Amino acid sequence: MAATEMALPTYIDGTEQRFGIDIYERMMRDPVIGPTVDVRIDGALDPGIRPLPAIPPRPDMTAAEAKDQQKAVEVCQFVCHAVSYLEVSLEEFAREMMLAISFGAQVAEKVAMVPATGPLAGEMVLGSVRVKPRKTLVPVVTASMSVLGYLKADYYSGSTAAVDMKRVIPREKFAVLTYGRRCGDPRGMSVLERAYNTWWIKTKLWPEFFKYMMRFGTPSLWATAPEEAMSEVPDIDETGAPMMRNGMVVKASPVKVLRKALELFFQNGSILAMEGGSKIGTIESSGDGRAYQAGIDILDREMVRAIRGETRTTMESRYGSKADSGTAQDLSDVTERRDQRWVSEMIRRDIFFPLVLWKFGEDAARRYTPRVQISRVAKTDFAKAAAGVAQLYGVGYLDDGQLPGVDEMLDLPERDMKAREARRIAEIEAQRVEASNNQRAYQPLSG
């Protein structure tokens, strides 16, 4: 009977299989690729990570619904306290995990602890979530690509043969973020795979550009010896002094000595004295290396496009229109929102859910595990979005039950819906009393 569990190789695609699993790490050292990935990560996480109650408040809640929502608030407050025990912030943890964009997947080991002090003393919480080096673990899956856990690379034979399940660390011990999962493969895919060919060409182009700059970056020198020069003149050494051998002055042709003198002057910038009648000139390069510069610029843009889908938000635009700028911003916003949903799901599943599970049980974890808020309206669109919300509210399209969602969309502080409802009722009552008083004041006297 065929084994149903197998360990997958450490490489994630043909590029890593051919050039080594550190190929994408080498690509990340590129001064364009590395910062572009960083900008994409920072753009997704810039709003910060905030837990929100699983059940948002509504002004029209029944007593049972309000009780349920209050339980969600309690669980959310517990999670906020629990994550404060992590050795790094959620933002820093998420930033390292999002390098899955480059490496296909990131796996972090969760370590629990029981604090002796603080608001959660005696409760089980997460003490650390540390990202493991890619070479140390391999995923173990079923035939249908369901992840069972991870195997230390020391026990991996290098094939997809059956593994000893006693050595497999269960999946729930890890937080896992996979980018671009294909056919259920937990190793994911690297966005840098699309940029590899361009990066490779660039690595071959830079040495040629360096040779060009060394050869033509400064003018070359030429010289002619005087026509009446002797057939032989005293030769010079590397310091410019006459060369001696066995107490005798070494002689050489005037052209050879003149060439050595020019080389010494060119390298050391020293004072050069020439025999009368000698001529010296320079040969200027007719080109400025613009072809190399243009080629490198094209390659840089292609690599940025492979990572972000557009180049305008990270590289200067040439001959771009306002419409072009708006399209690039739209594409950037779409990418950021997708990355935010991707990271939010991982944090809720692998960080918040186990915390609630340990404290409140499985049923409560499935119902009350807090949502993760990262998304917000881009700063460039805030004025437009706020004006649109004001217009909709002015015509009565938005009701109070939709306001928490509007606040979340605009990244505004969460409002107190109970206090708002109390103020609304008070205003209605004040208007009723004022109308009643006015009615009595203008009531005609009976005859």
Beta strands, then each sheet from edge to edge (+ up, - down):
strand 1: 5-7
strand 2: 50-52
strand 3: 105-113
strand 4: 125-131
strand 5: 137-142
strand 6: 147-152
strand 7: 169-170
strand 8: 174-178
strand 9: 220-224
strand 10: 233-234
strand 11: 244-245
strand 12: 248-249
strand 13: 251-252
strand 14: 279-283
strand 15: 371-373
sheet 1: 1+ 5- 6+ 7-
sheet 2: 2+ 15-
sheet 3: 4+ 3- 8+
sheet 4: 9+ 14-
sheet 5: 10+ 13-
sheet 6: 11+ 12-
end
